[in-house]
Amino acid sequence: MKRGAGPSLLEWLLSPTWFMPFATFVVRAYATLFHGLRVSGLEHVPQGVGLVVACNHESSWDPPIVGVSINRKLEFMAKKELFAKPLSRAVMRGLRAFPVDREGQDIGAIKEALRRLQAGRAIGIFVQGTRNAGDAAALDGAAFLAQRAGTPLLPAAIWREGRNFRVAFGPALAAAGTSRADATALTTRVMQEINALIPG
């Protein structure tokens, strides 16, 4: 699609105004009926303010399951490859996702995330950057965004009990400080909170 052009027919048909609530309803119903979805800690989710939700990442199910579990509209960065084809691009935009180049520091994606946060929206970030990361070091992206936007940082954990999904939210953390060391310290703390939410 050319710069400055209006939305394509697909993007118009899959408008986030209706598509995101519809998809949320369908996925939540499916996860509840067939995967025993249980959610705890919703009382910790701040309302009416920009919010960074920091989560662990185990499988490709994580974005939709966390997205339907929280009591806010949650928007994710998604790898730019998902925006390459018209249908997948329309679906991603219908879910309020936005592209990020994972090969390097994507300034455009960072600016878009900050714009959304400053507008009072909620952005989901997988702290270790990729799924099945195991004990890989957490990245500072979520903490950085929360610092720069002046928003709370909410720990979220997702795990499986057999085939059933479990999601838990912990108390939001204040994103104090502005330095890289402050961001790293905040990342360490949010990972501790996420791990504490997961039983055993």
Disulfide bonds with the S-S distance in Angstrom:
none
